[in-house]
Amino acid sequence: MYTVSITSQGQISIPAPIMRMINLRKNHKALVSIKEGKIMVEPVGDILALKGSLRTTKRRLSGRKLHDLFAAASIKGR
């Protein structure tokens, strides 16, 4: 158990041993919730860690093609 300070802006620092225990990393995201009156902090999985885990026979789209598809979808959504 660690004692931490709360800043005037409501921020706390998570001690390094706890970050290591729950696999939190600097500059990554975490989910914060309340459960039974306690603050819960959970690491958010990195989508890039899934790279290569799904196989397909489809060809990759170029960056330009992806950009065009997103642009067309955003116009339809208006």
N, C-alpha and C positions, 0 to 999 in steps of 0.2 A: 504494500500500500504506500502511496506517495502523497505528499501534500503539495499542491500547486497553488499559485496565485492567480486570481482573476483580475484582468486589467480593467480599466475604466470603460473600455469598449466591449467588455464581456468575453474577452479571449483568454484561453488557457494554453499552456504549453504541455504537450503530452510527453512524459519522460521517455527517453530513448529505449530503455529496456521494455517498456510497454509497447512502444511502436514496433520493436522487433518481434515481440510475442504474437502480435496480431497482424503482422506483415503490412503495416502502414509505412508508406514512403513519402519523403518530402516531395512537394509539388504534385502529388496525386490527389485523388478525390476520396472522400469518406462520407458515409451516410450517418447522420446523427438523428436519434429518435429517443423517445421516453418510453420506458417499460417498467411498470410497477414502481413509478416514482424515481427511477434511476436513469441517468443519461447513458445511452448506448452509442458507441462509435464503432462502425464497421468499415473496412476498406471496400472501395468499389473496384470490381475487377477491371483490368485493363483490356479493352477490346482488341488491342494489338497482340495480346498474348494468344488469341485464337488463330492468328495467322497460320494458314496451312492446315488447319484441323479439318476443314471441309473440302472435299474433293469434288470437282466438276469437270465435265467435258466441254463446257462452254468457254468461248474465248473471252479474254479480259477486255473490258471497255477502256478506251483511251481516256485520258484526263479531259480532253476536249469534249468527247461524247458524253461523259458523265456530267460535265458542266451544262451542256445543251439539254440533257434530260431533266436535270434539276430546274433549269430555267423554265422549261416548258411546263413542268409540274407546278411551279409557283405561280405561273400566269393562269393556269386552270383553276387554282385554289382561290383566286381573288374573287 
